[in-house]
Amino acid sequence: MRSRSRQKPNTEQAPETPVPMTGGQMIWEAMVREGVRVVYGHPGGAILPAYDALAPYEAEGKIHHVLVRHEQCAAHMADGWARATGDVGVCVATSGPGATNMVTGLATAQMDSVPIVAITGQVPTNLLGTDAFQESDVVGVTAPICKHNYLVTDINDLPLVLKEAFYIAREGRPGVVLIDICKDVQIATGQFRYDFEIDLPGFEPWPSVDMEVVKVAAELVNRAERPLILAGHGVQLAGVGRELLELVEKAEIPVVTTLLGMGNIPESHPLSLGMGGMHGEAYANRAIQSCDVLLALGMRFDDRITGRLDSFAKQAKIIHFEIDKAEVGKNVVPDVPVIGDLGETLPALLSLVEQRRHQVWLQELHEWEQETDQSDIINYEVDELIPPYVIRQLWHATHKIANGPAIIVTDVGQHQMWESQYYIHDHPGQLLTSGGLGTMGFALPAAIGAQMAQPDRLVWAVAGDGGFQMTLQELVVLKQERNLPVKIAIINNGFLGMVRQWQQLFYERRYMGTPVVSPDFVKLAAAYGIPALAVTRPDQVAPAIEQAMATDGPFLIDFRVKEEVNVYPMVAPGAAVDQLIRRPKPAVMQGYSGVQPSW
């Protein structure tokens, strides 16, 4: 189990000698102590003293600042960095519009349990509450979307606040902590020390584990005839992918994952059923509704995985392994709640679970999977360029490369779901995407953060033509940061695709507000000094991907795909997770891209 600490001077060794520093200097000194190497931000008046204090740290190579073109993207870049490393990402903005611009990126990270520390400038203390120029109550604005936040009005509080912020962001279930620092505090001089231990009454990041409850869970698993694991993002956060695989193979338990849990077990493994939920595999959802014991690991039973709650896995005994007590029983009430760090609870369960085989259950699952494969669009729609084909070709080109597995960063929408269906994830953390908040515009800036965090890895940003236009100004950062080699795939179908799909299925094809006019993305890339190609035919896809990967630096491909292609299967609003709108059979599919609900 991870060690706990207390907030008080360390009495086991000589206390650190305080050093006089300005508030601005304290910010960056704390960053260095925390191991921060890169920060993403945009300057402005209320944060200017801190930026001035950053200059020597940048000159000495201790901290590198990345100038973003919009503060939302500073948060997304810090998010991509944090997801790719497991470390705390850092973003910086000024007061007022700078801070409020950052809100969407912070909410994105918080919903997906990503550790970020955000630093914002604030007007001087004597102007607080006066509606001064560029004043906003950023602490009030961000309280609902942060794990914690601070307003610092006294230089003497700043060192401890900085240390607490990093501790809260990373410990237990990770999340976002914002520190709003008044301009006069950044200018003032105080005594800096950083040898505090943390003691926060009421904050229990690593709850103690009741091993008797783990034994009860193990007994249920050992008696199960149709067991199923539902693995979420918490498996990756706890770093227990190896233990999960051992459990799966020891007790022969098939695995369904959430969107953010993809790669927890290699998807090429015979016991992997892929993603479940709204656009999950039909056989995975059917397994959820047919199992007799459902072992949920590090997931929160959100609506995209459960469908209609009163119909979710009613036949099963549900065991919920979760670190955050607030998530246990919030949506689905488990029969056995196991609260604690998966790094402790999963190995304990593994030691108690018996070696089992479930041949009848697995044969049934295999038959369901074969039924699904027969209607897969990628097997028969071959004349036109369709998005699933693009994604599968991307997988073919990237799944066996040097320097570790490729990192795929997606935006939100149809392309995101096609990526989850047609790219085979064999490694944890291979897919970085906005899950809980569903933020369009996430892909490009988050890919920049991930590429800077993992400079030797291949990073692809996959975006729709709608979402890409929300943050495309960050293309310049690829050139600004020494030709950062992010590869970009735009799935360009001329629509806000997922919204259009809903309009087709539920609103009688009234495509209001969803047709998208886009620039010539190839010319746009050229304006930023980035090489690019447009692809319109299936036979062009693989060569274009290979050319992108063979090119030093960034590369953009505009995949101009067939317009009205839908993501199937789909759980409609208010339906149970196994009540699916399915893809039409091949004979019906020719020349027809839609189907009316028929559950």
N, C-alpha and C positions, 0 to 999 in steps of 0.2 A: 504493500500500500504506500501511496505517496506520503511523504512526511508533512506534518502540520507544523505551523510556526506561530509565534505570538508577536504582537506589535509592542516591543519595548526595546530599550538598548540591550545589546548583546553583552551580558555580564561574564561570559565565558572567556572573553578576550578583551584586550584594551579597547575602549571605545574609539571610534574614528574621530580624528581631530577635525572639528568644523573648519570650513574654508569659506571666506567671504566671497559671495558671488551675487550677480544680479539674478532676478527671476528668470530672465531669458537664458542666461548661462545654465541655471539649474535644470531647465527643461532638457537641454542637450546632454548635460553631464549624466542625468538620470538615464537617458536613452543609451548612452555608451555603457553604463553599468548594466543595463538590461540586455545588452547584446544586439541592439538595433543597429542595422547597417544602412537601411534605406528608409526614407520617409517620402510621402507623396502629399503635395500640397500646392496652395496658391496664396501668395501674400496679399496683404491689405493693411490698412492703417492700424487697426487694433491689435494685429499680431506682428507689426513691424519691428518692435524691440527684440522679439524672439528671433526673427529672421536675421537681424543684425548680429545677434549673438551666435547664430549658426555659422557665420562665415569662417571663423578659424577651424571649426570642426570639419567643415567641408574641405578646406584647404589642406588639412592634415590627413585627409582620407579616412576620418573616423566615421562620418555619416555622409551619405549621398542624398541630396534632395532632388526629387523629380518634379519639375513644374508641369502640372496638369493644365488642361484648358477649361475644365469645369470641375467644381469641387465634388460633385457626385462621383466623378471618376477617380478622385483621390481616394475615396472610401472603397470603391470597387477594386482599385489597384492594390490597396492595403489588404483587402479581402482575398484577392488572388494570391498575394504573397503568403498570407497566413494559411490558406488552404493547401498551398504547395509545400509549405515547410513545417506546419504545426506550431510555428512561432507566432508571437503577437505582431500583427501589422500595425503600422502607424500612419495616420493621415492628419493634415494640418489645414486650418482655414482661418480666415479673419471673422470678425463679428457680423451680425446682421445677415445679409444675403449670402455671404460666404458660408456661414454656419448652417443656414437653412437649406442651402443648395446641397449640403452634405447629408441631409436627413435620409433620403431614399437609400443611399449606399449603406448607411449605418443600420437602418431597419433591415436591409437585405442580409447583412452579416449576422445580426442578432437572431433573426428567424432561423438561420441555419447553424447557430452555435459556433460562430467563427470569432476568435479572439482579436479584438482591435482596440487600440487606445487612440482616441481622437482628441487633438489639442485644438481649441478654438480661442481666438482673442476675444476680449470683451471691452466695452468702453470703460474708462477709469471709474473707480469706485464712487467718486463724488457725483457721477452722472447716472449711476444706476437708477432705473425707474423713472427717468425724466424724458423718455422717448428721444434720447440724444441721437445724433446722426449715426446710422448703421447700428443702432441698438436693437437687439431682440432677446427675448427671454429664452435662450437656447437650452438652458437646463429644464425649463418647463416644457418646451417643445419636445425635447428628446427623452424625457423621463419615461414615457410609455414604450420606447423602442430601444432602450439601453438596459444592460444589466445593472448599471449604476452610473451616476454622474456627479460632478462636483462643480461648484462655483468658488473660485479662490479669490479672496479679497484681502488676504494678509500674507506677506512674503514668508512669514514664519511657518505657515501651514504647508507651503508648496512642496518641500522635499518629501514629507510623509505622504501627502496626497499622491504624488507621482509614483511612489513605491506601492502604495495600496492599489492604485489603478491597474498596474501591471499584474499584481497578485490576483485581483478580482477577475480581470479579463481572462487569465489563463487557468486558474484553479477551478476544480470541479467541472461543471458544465460550462464550457467557454462562452464568452459573449463580449459585448461592446461596453467600454467605459469611456465617457467623455469628460474632459477637464476643461472648463471654461475659465480663462485666466484674465483678470482685469489688466488693462494696459499699464497702469501705474505699478502693479505687482511685478510685471515683467521688467520694469525699469528699476525698481527698488533693489537695494542690496540687503542680503541677509546671510545667515550662516548655513552652509550646506553640509550635510552629512547624510549617509545613506545606509547606515548599519542597523536600521530598525528591523525588528522582527514584527510580524503582523499578527494582531489580535483583534478580530472584528466580531464582537458579540452578536449572535444571531446569524452569522454567516458560517454555514457548515458545508464547505465544498466537498468534503469526502465523508459522507455519512457512514457510521459504523454498520457492519453487515451482521444480520442475524443468520448464523449458519444453520440453525434449525429450519428456517424457511427454505434455505438452499436444499436441504435434505428432502423436504416435502416436494420441491420442484423435481428433484432427481427421481423420486419414487413415481411421480406422474409420468415422466419421460420413459422410465424403465417399463411401465405397464402399457404404454401406448402401442396401438396397432397401426395407427395412421398419423404419426407425428409430423410436424412441420415447423421449421424455423422461419421467422420473419425478422430479417436482419437490417438494422438501420444505420444511420450515420455514426451513432455512438460506438459501434464496433471499430470503425476506423479511428475515431477520436481516442479510444482507449488503447489502440494498438494491439488488438487481440485477434487479428485475422488468422494467425497460425493456430491459436487455440480453437477458434471457430471451426477451422478445417479439420482439426483432430476430432472434435465432437461430432461433426457431420459424418466422418468416415467410421468412427468407432461405433456409433449407434445407428448408422445408415439412415440419416434424417435428411430429406430434401430441404432446399433452402429457397425462399422467395426473398427478394430484397426490395427496399424502398428505392426511390430515385437517388437519394444521396448515399444509400448503402451499396450501390452498384460497385462490384469489384471486391467486396468483402470476402467473397469466395470466388475463385476463377469461374467465369461464366461458361468456359469450355468444359468444366467439371461435370460429370454425368449426374451429379446430385443437385446441380444448379438449375432452378426453374426460371431464372431471370427476374425481371421487375414485375411486381403486382400493382393493383390499383386501377385508377381511372383509364390509363392507356397501357396497362400491363398486359402480359400474355394471358390469353383466355384460360389456358390450363393452369397458370399460376393462381389466378383468381378462383378457379374451380377447386384447386387444392386447399385454398384458405377456407372455403365453404364446406369442405368435405373432411378435413382432418379431425382427429379426436383430441389431440393435444397441440396447442399452438404456443410455441416458445418465442416470445417477442424480445429481441435483444437490442437495446439502445435505440428505440424508435418511440414516437409519441402518438401513434394512432391518429394522424391527421386525416382530414376528410378525403384527401386524394388517394389514400391507401384503403380506407374503410368503406367508402360509399355510404349507403344508408346504415346508420349506426344500429338501429334496432333489428337489422338482419345480418349483422356482421358476425361470422363464425359462431353462431349460436349453439352449434352442436359440439363445440370444443371446450375443453378445459384450457383456460388462458393463463399462461405464466408470463409475467412482465418483469424483465430485468431492466432497471432504469436508475440513473444516478440522481435525477431531479424529482424529488418527492411531489412537486406540483403537477407533474405529468402523469402520475400514477392515479388512475381512476377518473381523470379529467374527461376523457371521451369514452373509453372502454374500461369497465370495471373488471380487473383481473381476478381469477380465482386464487392465484398465488402471486402476490407482489414481492419481488426481491429487490430491495433498495440498496444501492451501493455502486462502487466503481466496478465496471466490467472487468478491469484489470485484476480485480480480486475475486469477483463473484463467478465469472466464467471458468477460470481454472478450478475453482472449488467444485462447480457443477461437473466439470469434466472428470474429476477424480471419482465422482460418485455414480456416474452414468455407466451402465453395463453395455457390453458389446452386444449388439442386436442386428438382426437382418429383417427387412420388411419387403419381401419379394412381391407379394400380392399388391401392396400399396404402390410400389414403384412401377410394376407392370401396368397398373391402371393409369398412372400419371403418364407413362410413355405412350399409351394409346391416345390419351387426350392431346398430347403434344403432336402426334402424327396428324390428328384431325385438323389442328390449327395450321400446320405446315402446308396442307393441301390448298389452302386459300391465300397463301402469301403472295402479295402483289408482285414481289420481286421475281417470282418464278414465271410470270406470264406477260407482264406489261413490259416489253423489251424494245419496242420501236421508238418510243418517246423517252425523253430525259425526265425521269422521276426522282424525287428526293431520296427514297430508300436506296436506290441504286448508287447514288453519289456517296451516301454514308457508308455503304458496304465496300465500295471501292476505296474509300479513305481508310477503312480498317485493313483491307488487303495490303495497302501500301505502307502502313505504319505499325502493324502489330509485331513485326519481327525486325526491329532496327537496333542499332548499337546505342549505347549511352542510356539504357533504360527505356521503359515503356513511354510512348507518347502521352502527352497530357492534352485532353480535349476540353476546351472551355466553350460552353454554349450560352447563347442567349435563351430567351423563353418563347415557347410557341410550338408550332408543328415540328420545326427542325429539331428542337430539343427532344421531343418524343421519338422522332425517327432515329436520332442518335442513340437514345436509350434502347431502342429495339434492334437496330442493325449494326451498331458497333459493339463488338464483343469485348467486354472489360474483364481482363484477367488479373488486374492489379488494383488494390485499394487506392483511392485518390486519383484515379486516372481520368475520371469525369469531374470537372468543376462546373457547377451550374447553380443558378438561383432557384432553390426549391420552394421554401415556405412563402416568400414574398412574390416570387414570379416576376422578376424585374427585367423588363426589356432594356436593352442597352448594356447589359452586364458583360457580354462576351469579350469585346475588344479591350476595355480597361482591365478586366480581371486577368485576361491572357497576358497583358503587359506585366502585371504584378507577378504572375506565375513564371513567366520567362525570365524575369530579373532574379527571381528566387532560385530558379533551376536553369542556369545559363547553358548547361550542356544537354538539356533535354529538348526534344522536339515538342513545340507547343502549337496547336491549331486552335484558332478561334472560329467557331461555326455560328453564324448568325443569319437571321432572316433579313429581307430587304427593309422591313419596317423597323425592327429593333436596331439594326446597324446604323440607321440614320439618326438615332437618338444620341449616339456618342461617337460618331465618326470623326469628330474634330481631334480625337486622341490619336489618329493616324500620324500626326506630326511628332508625337512622342516616340514613335518607332525610329524616326530619323534622328530626333534630338538625342536619344539614348544610344548613339553609336550603331545605328542600323540594326536595331534589335530584331532578331530573326523570327518573329511571330508570323505564322502562315494563316491566311484568312480565307475562309470559304463562305461565300454569301449564297444562301439558298433563296434565289430570287424568283418568286412566283407571282409578283404583281399584286399581292394582297397582304393584309394582316391576316395570315393564314388560319390561325386557330380560331380567331373571332369569326372569320368568314365561314369556317366549318360549322360553328354553332348556328350562324345565320342560315346556312343551308339546311341543317337538320331540324332546327326548332323554330325558325322564323321565316319559313316559306321562301327562302332564297332572296330575301330583301337585303341586299349587300350595301347597307347604309354605312358609310364611313370607313369601309374596309379596303376598297381598291387603292393601291399605293402607286403614286408616280415617283419614280426614283431617278437620280442622276445617272449618267453613264459612269458606272463604278470603275471601269478601266481608265477612263480619262481622269476621274477624281483621284485615283491612286497615282496617276502620272503627275498630277499637280503637287502631290506630296513627295514625289521622287521615288515612288514605290512601283516596281514592275507588276504587271497584272495581265490576266487573260480573261476572255469571255468564252464560256463553254455552252454549246447548245445541243450537242448530240452525245449519245452514250459512248461512242467510240473515242470521244475526245477527253473523257473524264480521267482515265488512268494516266495518259501522257501528261495532262495538265498538272495532276498531283505530283507526278515524278519531277516535272520541271520546277515546280514550286519548291520541292524539297532539295533539289540540286542547286538552287539559287542561294547564294549567301545573302543574309539579311531578310527583310520582310518580303512577302509576296501575297498578292490578292487574286482570287479566282471568283469570277461572277458566274455562278451556275444558273443559267436561265432555264428553269425547269417548267414542266407542265403545270398549268395554273391550278386547276381544281382537283387536287389529289387530297384525300382525307387520311387522317391518322386513325387506324383501326387496330384492335377493338377500342370501344369507348363505353365507359359507364356514364349514362346520362344522369343529370341532376335528379336526386331523389330516388335513384335506383339502387338496388343491392349490388355488391361488387361483382357478382357473377351474372347479373342481368345486363348483357352486353349488346351494344349495337355492333354487329360484325361486318366485316368486309364482304361485299357481294361475291358470289361465286364467279369464277372466271368467265363463264358463258354470258353472264349478265354484265360483267364488268366492261366488256368491249365497248368503247365509246361512251361509257357512263361512269361518272365519278362520284355519285352520291347514292344514299339509301335512306329511306325514312325509318324512324324508330320502329322496332318490331319486338321489343322485349316482352 
